[in-house]
Amino acid sequence: MDKDLFDKGLATRREVLGAEYVDNAIRNADDFNREMQELVTQYCWHEIWNRPGLERRTRSLLNLAMITALNRPHELKLHVRGALHNGVSKDEIKEVFLQAAIYCGVPAAIDSFRVAKEVFQEMDR
């Protein structure tokens, strides 16, 4: 692990997903999953999310579509929050899921709508 790249990735990860969630994930890492947390933080959150080719908002839209296609509700929940932090509107999230319904399948899109609605309700509290 490169400490400088990890720290840059950690800053980005906190900005997108929220410091509380990220700090908890890092704090709860153990001998089994610590290297995975380091890999995700350095590689995903620095090497990819900090690239100049796409703005964070666009990366969030792409993630919502891809995570819907993969039908990964836990990750989707995190990235719905991240998308909102990155300036994506609820209507834009809805449009991503409608598009995904056609190309990825209705069941995956229905799950994504359900997960996003839970996130919206949690954030409105």
C-alpha positions as CSV (number, residue, x, y, z in Angstrom):
1,M,0.0,0.0,0.0
2,D,1.2,3.5,-0.9
3,K,0.3,5.7,2.1
4,D,0.0,8.9,0.0
5,L,-2.3,7.3,-2.6
6,F,-4.3,5.6,0.2
7,D,-4.8,9.0,2.0
8,K,-5.9,10.7,-1.3
9,G,-8.3,7.8,-1.9
10,L,-9.6,8.0,1.7
11,A,-10.3,11.7,1.3
12,T,-12.3,11.1,-1.9
13,R,-14.1,8.1,-0.4
14,R,-15.2,10.2,2.6
15,E,-16.4,13.1,0.4
16,V,-18.6,10.7,-1.7
17,L,-19.8,8.2,0.8
18,G,-19.6,10.2,4.0
19,A,-16.9,10.2,6.7
20,E,-19.0,8.2,9.2
21,Y,-19.5,5.2,7.0
22,V,-15.9,5.2,5.6
23,D,-14.3,5.7,9.0
24,N,-16.3,2.9,10.4
25,A,-15.3,0.6,7.6
26,I,-11.6,1.4,8.1
27,R,-11.9,1.1,11.9
28,N,-13.6,-2.3,11.7
29,A,-11.1,-3.7,9.3
30,D,-9.3,-6.8,10.7
31,D,-6.5,-9.1,9.6
32,F,-8.9,-10.8,7.2
33,N,-10.3,-7.8,5.3
34,R,-7.8,-4.9,6.0
35,E,-6.0,-5.5,2.7
36,M,-9.3,-5.3,0.8
37,Q,-10.1,-2.0,2.5
38,E,-6.7,-0.7,1.5
39,L,-7.1,-1.9,-2.1
40,V,-10.5,-0.4,-2.5
41,T,-9.4,2.9,-0.9
42,Q,-6.2,3.3,-3.0
43,Y,-7.3,1.7,-6.3
44,C,-11.0,2.5,-6.6
45,W,-11.2,5.8,-4.7
46,H,-7.9,7.3,-5.7
47,E,-6.7,5.7,-9.0
48,I,-10.2,5.7,-10.6
49,W,-12.4,8.2,-8.8
50,N,-9.7,10.9,-8.9
51,R,-8.9,10.5,-12.7
52,P,-9.6,13.7,-14.7
53,G,-11.6,12.0,-17.5
54,L,-15.0,12.1,-15.8
55,E,-16.5,14.3,-13.1
56,R,-17.8,12.6,-9.9
57,R,-21.4,13.2,-10.9
58,T,-20.9,11.2,-14.1
59,R,-19.0,8.4,-12.2
60,S,-21.9,8.2,-9.8
61,L,-24.5,7.8,-12.6
62,L,-22.4,5.1,-14.1
63,N,-22.0,3.3,-10.8
64,L,-25.8,3.3,-10.2
65,A,-26.4,1.7,-13.6
66,M,-23.6,-0.9,-13.2
67,I,-24.5,-1.8,-9.6
68,T,-28.1,-2.2,-10.7
69,A,-27.0,-4.5,-13.5
70,L,-25.0,-6.5,-11.0
71,N,-28.0,-6.4,-8.5
72,R,-25.8,-5.5,-5.5
73,P,-28.3,-3.8,-3.1
74,H,-25.8,-3.1,-0.3
75,E,-23.3,-1.3,-2.6
76,L,-26.2,0.4,-4.4
77,K,-27.4,1.9,-1.1
78,L,-23.9,3.5,-0.5
79,H,-23.8,4.8,-4.1
80,V,-27.3,6.3,-4.0
81,R,-26.1,8.4,-1.1
82,G,-22.8,9.1,-2.9
83,A,-24.7,10.2,-6.0
84,L,-26.8,12.6,-4.1
85,H,-23.6,14.0,-2.5
86,N,-22.2,14.4,-6.0
87,G,-25.2,16.5,-7.2
88,V,-27.3,13.8,-8.9
89,S,-31.0,14.4,-8.4
90,K,-33.7,11.9,-7.4
91,D,-35.2,12.3,-10.8
92,E,-31.9,11.5,-12.5
93,I,-31.6,8.4,-10.3
94,K,-35.1,7.3,-11.3
95,E,-34.1,7.7,-15.0
96,V,-31.0,5.6,-14.5
97,F,-33.1,2.8,-13.0
98,L,-35.8,3.0,-15.7
99,Q,-33.0,2.8,-18.3
100,A,-31.5,-0.2,-16.5
101,A,-34.9,-1.9,-16.4
102,I,-34.8,-2.2,-20.2
103,Y,-31.2,-3.3,-20.5
104,C,-30.5,-5.1,-17.3
105,G,-33.9,-6.5,-16.3
106,V,-37.0,-5.4,-14.5
107,P,-36.3,-7.3,-11.3
108,A,-32.9,-5.6,-10.8
109,A,-34.4,-2.2,-11.4
110,I,-37.3,-2.9,-9.0
111,D,-34.7,-3.7,-6.3
112,S,-32.8,-0.6,-7.1
113,F,-35.9,1.6,-6.8
114,R,-36.7,-0.1,-3.4
115,V,-33.2,0.5,-2.1
116,A,-33.1,4.1,-3.3
117,K,-36.4,4.8,-1.7
118,E,-35.1,3.5,1.6
119,V,-32.1,5.8,1.3
120,F,-34.3,8.8,0.5
121,Q,-36.4,8.1,3.6
122,E,-33.4,7.7,5.8
123,M,-31.9,10.9,4.6
124,D,-35.2,12.8,5.1
125,R,-35.3,11.8,8.8
